[in-house]
Amino acid sequence: MVWLVVGLPLSIPELKWLLVGQRLGDGFTMYRDLYDYTGPVAVFFYKWLDIIFGKSRWVHVVFSTLLITIQASMLNGLLIRNKAYNENNYLPAFVYVICMSATMDFFSLSPQLISVTFIIMALNHVFRRIDNVITDELFLYSGIYLGLALMCYLPSVIFFVIFLLSLILFSSAVARRILMFVYGASVVFIIIWGYYYWFDASADLLFDFFVTPFLRDKVWYIGFLELIKISAFLILALLLGISVVFTQRVTNFQQKMQQVMLLFIVAGFGILFLSSDLMTADLVFFVPSITFFLVYYFLGLKRRFWKILLPYGLIIGLVAYPYFWMNSTVIDALIVANDNRGNEQSEETLMGIGLEINDYRNYHLGGPFLDPFVSNRKIEQLNYFDGVSGMFYGITTSEPDLIHDELGIAPTIFQRFPEFAKSYEQSGANHYQKISN
């Protein structure tokens, strides 16, 4: 919560998600008319938030806070229903919110945060199956939820593998039910693929979302060492929590739950490895497991002195620690840089070619080019008929006020789309502006 008091910096990924919502809210189709690899389920949220509320980062902050509250409630409820602890209370929900408050990106409506919602929903069904509740729906729903999670954020596919292992290792799941688990995820994919097929963007979906993250260079918004520094208190909380595995007695079912949550931690590290954009938002995947084990640790404290000092000290540290990074250079690559216009927001729309996300900080997105890697692949197709026809709608209906071309390919675009070219005049080196009527 300290971020809301001292000022919440706007991160570059957060700016990108706002631009995605604004572009899709203008009636364009993802992947066909907007060149980026953000997950289709996540962009659904961005689009409708923009349609209803407009381009406002505080709408994202409010909805991310609401989503965190919902996640905390779901996690608390499933832990109580599955008798994870020897006493029932709201401590897991409280600890979850505190851990989520530890890093500023947790207040961004990131694909990672949305994905965690569906992962928690699937976790409930996995716990029920381990408790020998045998219904086909458990496997089907788990697959659907994890399918939605990975269609939010592709590296979440590792949770699909982890949960599949959990069902195989900790329960007597037969092949038919495992196939239902896979079928549930497949249904999600087929529905989303069908939607984009209707809009002639299914091939773009497959390549841009599923293939691009493995072809492009990893974007280091923050390095591993810096990530460790920023998450120091989260790491401390995790280590304290995991210590209960070796020090506390639990039932066989609770032990299986602990083993699943240990695999959950392994999946979190897998996310850091698979992520094509390393950022602090990736830490959200550790929060459910940190919460799970940390509550065990708090409930297991015996001495009154430590029972008061440790929880309060750790909670204060988790909440206050991010403040010390406000003026640090560690997060410079993650934060949107200010220019001489400060926070002034122009109403002009900009089609940027070869620009970085940071260059849109004072503009509305007025063209299909967003991610440099995906955009370059589309630009290479300007020499082919299919490529030009695929870009036709996204370019000719954009009508941006300004065009900033850092790659020098605007003349080629004007040549391919002559009617579009008639509306623009050159205003500087590789800069064009719309001709006033």
Order of alpha helices (4+ residues) and beta strands (2+ residues): alpha-alpha-alpha-alpha-alpha-alpha-alpha-alpha-alpha-alpha-alpha-beta-alpha-alpha-alpha-alpha-beta-alpha-alpha-beta-beta-alpha-alpha-beta-alpha-alpha-beta-beta
